[in-house]
Amino acid sequence: MDAIMDYLAGWNLAAIICLIIGLGLLIAEMFTPGFGIFGISGIALLIAAVVLSADTFAHAMVSLIILLVLVCLLGFIILNSLGNGKFSKSAIVLSDKIASASNEVSGKSDLTGKEGIAVSPLRPAGIAEIDGGRYDVTTKGEFVAQGARLTVERTHGLKIIVREGGPERCDTQDCTADDIPDEGGQA
């Protein structure tokens, strides 16, 4: 304990002020998005605290290591508290969760085989009106003009796969899961 007190006795008031404000700014940076002015200013003040307190290069390295350990320890405590402690119940932490049902089109089994109209051109994605509702739909890659009659072949997650034409059934080769376009519209 005497070694710590002897070490801290070598710090002047300006170095201690830079240390406290620098740590405060780094903590503020944890609660703001990005790597902005708080983080840069906090790091600059911590470096200034090390420079102001150090008599020798070895003393500066010891101070830097101690500050690094202190910042890591404070960061761990604060981030752990965000998940489990008092902060987890505060307005700072977002507690809303996405329900698994939101990963699928509601009533998707009701849409298979239904007919609709292309509200916008499908290139291969667009908007269609099916069974009185407007949906984002996609084709297997073909262009469908606005106003064309559509039929829902199937749904897959959030995707509704349609084809131009009436309700005649597609053969099994055309309706495989391999034909579902990816996000870029490629099959």
Beta strands, then each sheet from edge to edge (+ up, - down):
strand 1: 115-118
strand 2: 125-130
strand 3: 133-138
strand 4: 149-156
strand 5: 159-164
sheet 1: 3+ 2- 1+ 4- 5+
end
